[in-house]
Amino acid sequence: MASNSKLMQFLRILGIIEGISFLVILFITMPLKYVWEMREPNLIVGMIHGVLFIGYCLLVLVVGYKLKWKLLTIFWALLASVIPFGTFVADKKIFREKQDDNILPLDKL
């Protein structure tokens, strides 16, 4: 149970970091690229975001499988990664609730 809890915690952290990188691309590096013709920040942040995005998607699949999530829950968690602010909503609506479901009450320890 502890390893599942750690996986869930890691997913929540990765989701927040991935969401921040997505917002940095949308609101900082894309304007730099297309308004001020500065390509380098977009290349660097884009590569970082790509790695985070792939890691997030893979981790959603692993956690969903290990915790026996419904396919619809996995779908919403994956969809959240392509919508601005989506991973923040997923953290609040999916991951936090699923993490709370896996915490044993003190009398069951």
Secondary structure, DSSP 8 states (H G I E B T S, - for coil): -HHHHHHHHHHHHHHHHHHHHHHHIIIIIHHHHHTS---HHHHHHHHHHHHHHHHHHHHHHHHHHHTT--HHHHHHHHHGGGSTTHHHHHIIIIIHHHHHHTS--GGG-
